[in-house]
Amino acid sequence: MPSDRTGGQRRRPAVSAIWFVLVLMVSGCHKWVPAELGPSREFLNGKTRIHRTDGSTTIVMGPRIEGDSILGRAETSSGSVAVARTDVQRIELQAVDRTRTAIIGSVLLVLYTMLANYQN
């Protein structure tokens, strides 16, 4: 493996690029899809966005119906969140957008290949 001027080992560009592509693909390729909580479906798995009738939104993890409320864990802490069902306008579940993921992955692969060939 080639050395840099200080005598240390350089990191392989391919490894760095692969990590960059993976992080970008995982973090930026989600969409919100409509979901329903009710008698037929009393809980959801994953990150859920609750739109309230007052215009605010709340993101909770793993919400479930308990009585007349929707309960879940707060996104950024271990605390719980409770929202009255009468205050809920709509619910959306975060899902992977396969098309966007494939497009971003393909574009990044082409860019990486072009850069790797340009350096050689």
N, CA, C and O of each residue as an XYZ file, in Angstrom:
480
protein
N       0.855     -1.172      0.000
C       0.000      0.000      0.000
C       0.899      1.233      0.000
O       1.899      1.250      0.718
N       0.576      2.269     -0.785
C       1.426      3.447     -0.870
C       1.465      4.212      0.442
O       0.509      4.222      1.217
N       2.603      4.852      0.660
C       2.776      5.661      1.859
C       2.627      7.123      1.517
O       2.880      7.536      0.386
N       2.211      7.914      2.506
C       2.191      9.360      2.287
C       3.559      9.911      2.642
O       4.452      9.143      2.999
N       3.745     11.207      2.554
C       5.052     11.819      2.770
C       5.564     11.684      4.195
O       6.769     11.776      4.430
N       4.669     11.469      5.145
C       5.093     11.358      6.540
C       5.484      9.935      6.908
O       5.885      9.680      8.044
N       5.375      9.014      5.974
C       5.778      7.641      6.252
C       4.629      6.772      6.724
O       4.807      5.560      6.848
N       3.459      7.332      6.994
C       2.304      6.551      7.430
C       1.573      5.954      6.249
O       1.851      6.301      5.101
N       0.668      5.085      6.514
C      -0.115      4.462      5.464
C      -1.328      5.333      5.120
O      -2.017      5.834      6.009
N      -1.573      5.503      3.837
C      -2.763      6.229      3.397
C      -3.945      5.276      3.420
O      -3.807      4.070      3.216
N      -5.097      5.848      3.673
C      -6.312      5.055      3.619
C      -6.692      4.856      2.159
O      -6.581      5.788      1.362
N      -7.126      3.691      1.806
C      -7.514      3.406      0.431
C      -8.743      4.233      0.079
O      -9.718      4.240      0.830
N      -8.707      4.932     -1.057
C      -9.845      5.757     -1.451
C     -11.124      4.949     -1.624
O     -12.218      5.456     -1.373
N     -10.995      3.698     -2.051
C     -12.182      2.870     -2.271
C     -12.935      2.635     -0.963
O     -14.165      2.680     -0.941
N     -12.217      2.389      0.111
C     -12.857      2.141      1.406
C     -13.576      3.398      1.887
O     -14.714      3.320      2.352
N     -12.936      4.534      1.782
C     -13.564      5.795      2.184
C     -14.801      6.080      1.351
O     -15.826      6.503      1.885
N     -14.714      5.856      0.062
C     -15.846      6.120     -0.822
C     -17.014      5.188     -0.531
O     -18.172      5.605     -0.561
N     -16.713      3.945     -0.253
C     -17.785      2.993      0.062
C     -18.523      3.409      1.324
O     -19.753      3.370      1.366
N     -17.781      3.807      2.357
C     -18.437      4.264      3.592
C     -19.277      5.504      3.324
O     -20.391      5.617      3.834
N     -18.759      6.430      2.534
C     -19.498      7.644      2.204
C     -20.794      7.304      1.489
O     -21.848      7.839      1.833
N     -20.729      6.421      0.499
C     -21.910      6.028     -0.260
C     -22.935      5.350      0.645
O     -24.127      5.647      0.563
N     -22.485      4.453      1.496
C     -23.412      3.752      2.390
C     -24.113      4.705      3.353
O     -25.321      4.604      3.567
N     -23.353      5.628      3.930
C     -23.955      6.597      4.856
C     -24.962      7.470      4.123
O     -26.055      7.713      4.635
N     -24.617      7.935      2.954
C     -25.532      8.785      2.182
C     -26.797      8.028      1.792
O     -27.900      8.566      1.890
N     -26.642      6.787      1.352
C     -27.799      6.008      0.924
C     -28.734      5.701      2.087
O     -29.953      5.789      1.940
N     -28.182      5.345      3.230
C     -29.018      4.991      4.372
C     -29.706      6.216      4.962
O     -30.866      6.139      5.366
N     -29.011      7.331      5.016
C     -29.573      8.501      5.682
C     -30.535      9.296      4.822
O     -31.423      9.950      5.369
N     -30.405      9.274      3.516
C     -31.198     10.170      2.691
C     -32.264      9.519      1.845
O     -32.832     10.188      0.982
N     -32.561      8.272      2.040
C     -33.446      7.571      1.119
C     -34.730      7.090      1.781
O     -35.184      5.973      1.534
N     -35.298      7.920      2.604
C     -36.549      7.568      3.270
C     -37.679      8.458      2.788
O     -37.460      9.574      2.317
N     -38.873      7.948      2.915
C     -40.062      8.731      2.608
C     -41.088      8.453      3.692
O     -40.986      7.466      4.420
N     -42.059      9.314      3.790
C     -43.148      9.145      4.752
C     -44.374      8.639      3.999
O     -44.814      9.266      3.036
N     -44.923      7.510      4.431
C     -46.107      6.935      3.796
C     -47.271      6.944      4.787
O     -47.071      6.722      5.981
N     -48.476      7.196      4.300
C     -49.632      7.218      5.195
C     -49.808      5.885      5.916
O     -49.607      4.820      5.331
N     -50.179      5.954      7.165
C     -50.421      4.756      7.981
C     -51.693      4.975      8.784
O     -52.224      6.084      8.848
N     -52.165      3.914      9.387
C     -53.397      4.003     10.162
C     -53.231      3.271     11.485
O     -52.678      2.173     11.544
N     -53.711      3.888     12.516
C     -53.811      3.246     13.819
C     -55.293      3.192     14.158
O     -55.973      4.218     14.148
N     -55.781      2.031     14.450
C     -57.198      1.898     14.771
C     -57.482      0.496     15.261
O     -56.560     -0.233     15.626
N     -58.751      0.108     15.274
C     -59.118     -1.220     15.780
C     -58.440     -2.367     15.035
O     -58.129     -3.397     15.631
N     -58.207     -2.189     13.713
C     -57.581     -3.263     12.945
C     -56.060     -3.265     13.064
O     -55.416     -4.277     12.787
N     -55.490     -2.150     13.470
C     -54.030     -2.045     13.605
C     -53.724     -1.179     14.813
O     -53.793      0.048     14.737
N     -53.388     -1.810     15.919
C     -53.250     -1.102     17.184
C     -51.830     -0.658     17.503
O     -51.611      0.030     18.500
N     -50.865     -1.036     16.679
C     -49.489     -0.567     16.893
C     -48.747     -0.534     15.566
O     -49.128     -1.210     14.610
N     -47.670      0.271     15.519
C     -46.799      0.366     14.343
C     -45.363      0.174     14.795
O     -45.001      0.571     15.903
N     -44.550     -0.426     13.952
C     -43.125     -0.557     14.242
C     -42.376      0.540     13.514
O     -42.701      0.864     12.372
N     -41.373      1.118     14.167
C     -40.524      2.092     13.499
C     -40.877      3.526     13.827
O     -41.680      3.813     14.715
N     -40.244      4.421     13.074
C     -40.400      5.858     13.279
C     -41.702      6.316     12.626
O     -41.959      6.031     11.456
N     -42.514      7.027     13.400
C     -43.827      7.457     12.942
C     -43.997      8.948     13.196
O     -43.628      9.457     14.255
N     -44.562      9.640     12.210
C     -44.810     11.076     12.336
C     -46.316     11.277     12.529
O     -47.126     10.837     11.714
N     -46.667     11.952     13.626
C     -48.070     12.220     13.939
C     -48.339     13.695     13.660
O     -47.716     14.572     14.257
N     -49.272     13.960     12.748
C     -49.697     15.328     12.447
C     -50.913     15.628     13.303
O     -51.912     14.910     13.255
N     -50.823     16.686     14.083
C     -51.935     17.057     14.965
C     -52.867     18.056     14.292
O     -52.502     18.697     13.306
N     -54.058     18.178     14.830
C     -55.043     19.100     14.265
C     -54.631     20.557     14.437
O     -55.131     21.421     13.716
N     -53.724     20.853     15.380
C     -53.264     22.237     15.567
C     -52.119     22.606     14.619
O     -51.595     23.717     14.696
N     -51.725     21.689     13.725
C     -50.673     21.954     12.749
C     -49.294     21.485     13.162
O     -48.385     21.498     12.331
N     -49.093     21.076     14.388
C     -47.780     20.609     14.841
C     -47.591     19.135     14.480
O     -48.552     18.417     14.206
N     -46.326     18.706     14.487
C     -46.021     17.307     14.240
C     -45.172     16.768     15.374
O     -44.399     17.500     15.992
N     -45.323     15.497     15.636
C     -44.559     14.806     16.664
C     -44.036     13.515     16.066
O     -44.780     12.777     15.420
N     -42.761     13.241     16.280
C     -42.186     11.987     15.795
C     -41.995     11.063     16.989
O     -41.355     11.417     17.979
N     -42.570      9.866     16.867
C     -42.476      8.874     17.938
C     -42.008      7.543     17.361
O     -42.146      7.277     16.167
N     -41.459      6.731     18.226
C     -40.999      5.402     17.843
C     -41.993      4.370     18.377
O     -42.347      4.391     19.555
N     -42.439      3.469     17.500
C     -43.303      2.366     17.903
C     -44.593      2.768     18.588
O     -44.856      2.294     19.693
N     -45.413      3.622     17.986
C     -46.644      4.033     18.655
C     -47.666      2.898     18.752
O     -47.678      1.976     17.936
N     -48.514      2.992     19.761
C     -49.584      2.013     19.953
C     -50.802      2.722     20.539
O     -50.681      3.779     21.157
N     -51.959      2.135     20.340
C     -53.185      2.699     20.892
C     -53.385      2.140     22.296
O     -53.287      0.934     22.525
N     -53.662      3.026     23.210
C     -53.990      2.631     24.574
C     -55.132      3.523     25.045
O     -54.926      4.693     25.369
N     -56.328      2.965     25.080
C     -57.504      3.749     25.438
C     -57.813      4.770     24.358
O     -57.968      4.414     23.190
N     -57.905      6.046     24.744
C     -58.193      7.100     23.771
C     -56.950      7.879     23.378
O     -57.052      8.998     22.876
N     -55.759      7.293     23.605
C     -54.498      7.964     23.312
C     -53.596      7.098     22.448
O     -53.750      5.878     22.375
N     -52.650      7.766     21.796
C     -51.578      7.078     21.082
C     -50.322      7.289     21.893
O     -49.931      8.427     22.151
N     -49.686      6.204     22.297
C     -48.469      6.264     23.110
C     -47.287      5.751     22.307
O     -47.424      4.844     21.486
N     -46.124      6.343     22.555
C     -44.895      5.898     21.902
C     -43.693      6.486     22.616
O     -43.839      7.281     23.544
N     -42.510      6.094     22.182
C     -41.272      6.651     22.737
C     -40.871      7.878     21.940
O     -41.033      7.919     20.720
N     -40.350      8.873     22.632
C     -39.847     10.072     21.960
C     -38.660      9.690     21.083
O     -37.897      8.784     21.419
N     -38.510     10.381     19.968
C     -37.447     10.058     19.018
C     -36.058     10.258     19.607
O     -35.160      9.454     19.353
N     -35.869     11.309     20.382
C     -34.530     11.663     20.854
C     -34.258     11.299     22.307
O     -33.169     11.573     22.812
N     -35.220     10.690     22.991
C     -34.978     10.311     24.378
C     -35.737      9.035     24.687
O     -36.469      8.516     23.844
N     -35.562      8.536     25.889
C     -36.266      7.313     26.276
C     -37.622      7.626     26.899
O     -38.341      6.715     27.310
N     -37.973      8.910     26.971
C     -39.262      9.297     27.528
C     -40.411      8.913     26.619
O     -40.227      8.708     25.419
N     -41.599      8.815     27.197
C     -42.759      8.453     26.386
C     -43.549      9.685     25.977
O     -43.479     10.735     26.616
N     -44.303      9.528     24.893
C     -45.123     10.599     24.337
C     -46.555     10.079     24.285
O     -46.791      8.937     23.892
N     -47.505     10.916     24.679
C     -48.921     10.561     24.590
C     -49.646     11.653     23.815
O     -49.484     12.841     24.094
N     -50.449     11.236     22.837
C     -51.233     12.161     22.027
C     -52.670     11.649     22.017
O     -52.913     10.476     21.734
N     -53.611     12.523     22.323
C     -55.021     12.129     22.275
C     -55.414     11.823     20.832
O     -55.043     12.557     19.917
N     -56.158     10.750     20.628
C     -56.562     10.357     19.271
C     -57.408     11.435     18.606
O     -57.389     11.571     17.382
N     -58.149     12.203     19.401
C     -58.982     13.269     18.827
C     -58.132     14.418     18.299
O     -58.611     15.217     17.493
N     -56.863     14.517     18.744
C     -55.955     15.575     18.292
C     -55.139     15.180     17.057
O     -54.335     15.976     16.572
N     -55.334     13.977     16.551
C     -54.533     13.474     15.433
C     -55.256     13.710     14.115
O     -56.400     13.295     13.928
N     -54.555     14.391     13.200
C     -55.095     14.623     11.859
C     -54.741     13.451     10.943
O     -55.608     12.899     10.267
N     -53.428     13.067     10.926
C     -52.993     11.917     10.137
C     -51.693     11.363     10.721
O     -51.008     12.020     11.505
N     -51.381     10.137     10.315
C     -50.189      9.433     10.789
C     -49.418      8.938      9.578
O     -50.003      8.427      8.623
N     -48.095      9.093      9.623
C     -47.235      8.619      8.541
C     -46.105      7.779      9.125
O     -45.579      8.083     10.196
N     -45.747      6.740      8.423
C     -44.685      5.824      8.829
C     -43.492      6.023      7.912
O     -43.657      6.146      6.699
N     -42.281      6.057      8.482
C     -41.075      6.221      7.671
C     -40.735      4.898      7.001
O     -40.697      3.854      7.652
N     -40.487      4.949      5.689
C     -40.156      3.749      4.924
C     -39.011      4.058      3.972
O     -38.775      5.217      3.628
N     -38.305      3.023      3.550
C     -37.211      3.182      2.595
C     -37.800      3.398      1.211
O     -38.693      2.666      0.783
N     -37.289      4.413      0.511
C     -37.683      4.680     -0.871
C     -36.676      3.959     -1.764
O     -35.569      4.454     -1.978
N     -37.049      2.807     -2.279
C     -36.124      1.970     -3.049
C     -35.656      2.657     -4.328
O     -34.502      2.501     -4.727
N     -36.537      3.412     -4.972
C     -36.166      4.090     -6.218
C     -35.108      5.146     -5.953
O     -34.087      5.190     -6.640
N     -35.341      5.994     -4.965
C     -34.378      7.045     -4.630
C     -33.044      6.445     -4.196
O     -31.981      6.956     -4.547
N     -33.110      5.360     -3.431
C     -31.884      4.694     -2.981
C     -31.086      4.174     -4.179
O     -29.867      4.340     -4.233
N     -31.764      3.553     -5.128
C     -31.077      3.018     -6.310
C     -30.483      4.135     -7.155
O     -29.366      4.005     -7.656
N     -31.214      5.229     -7.320
C     -30.715      6.348     -8.119
C     -29.485      6.969     -7.472
O     -28.471      7.180     -8.138
N     -29.569      7.261     -6.182
C     -28.429      7.869     -5.480
C     -27.223      6.934     -5.507
O     -26.098      7.377     -5.739
N     -27.454      5.641     -5.269
C     -26.357      4.676     -5.305
C     -25.694      4.607     -6.669
O     -24.468      4.552     -6.762
N     -26.495      4.609     -7.726
C     -25.954      4.547     -9.083
C     -25.156      5.799     -9.433
O     -24.065      5.709     -9.995
N     -25.702      6.961     -9.101
C     -25.003      8.219     -9.380
C     -23.680      8.270     -8.616
O     -22.652      8.647     -9.179
N     -23.702      7.896     -7.351
C     -22.469      7.928     -6.559
C     -21.439      6.927     -7.079
O     -20.241      7.212     -7.063
N     -21.886      5.767     -7.537
C     -20.964      4.779     -8.092
C     -20.309      5.311     -9.365
O     -19.105      5.147     -9.562
N     -21.094      5.943    -10.220
C     -20.547      6.518    -11.454
C     -19.549      7.626    -11.122
O     -18.464      7.680    -11.701
N     -19.916      8.513    -10.187
C     -19.001      9.589     -9.792
C     -17.705      9.034     -9.216
O     -16.622      9.521     -9.538
N     -17.811      8.032     -8.378
C     -16.618      7.432     -7.796
C     -15.742      6.812     -8.877
O     -14.522      6.976     -8.859
N     -16.358      6.104     -9.813
C     -15.596      5.471    -10.894
C     -14.883      6.527    -11.738
O     -13.724      6.352    -12.115
N     -15.583      7.622    -12.031
C     -14.968      8.701    -12.804
C     -13.795      9.309    -12.048
O     -12.749      9.562    -12.647
N     -13.940      9.549    -10.756
C     -12.845     10.105     -9.958
C     -11.671      9.154     -9.847
O     -10.516      9.574     -9.917
N     -11.964      7.866     -9.674
C     -10.883      6.878     -9.560
C     -10.095      6.784    -10.867
O      -8.870      6.666    -10.847
N     -10.790      6.836    -11.994
C     -10.105      6.793    -13.293
C      -9.343      8.085    -13.566
O      -8.289      8.062    -14.201
N      -9.863      9.195    -13.097
C      -9.212     10.480    -13.290
C      -7.890     10.552    -12.519
O      -6.928     11.155    -12.994
N      -7.841      9.938    -11.330
C      -6.621      9.968    -10.506
C      -5.536      9.066    -11.047
O      -4.358      9.283    -10.765
N      -5.907      8.056    -11.820
C      -4.906      7.123    -12.350
C      -4.291      7.629    -13.583
O      -3.429      6.967    -14.160
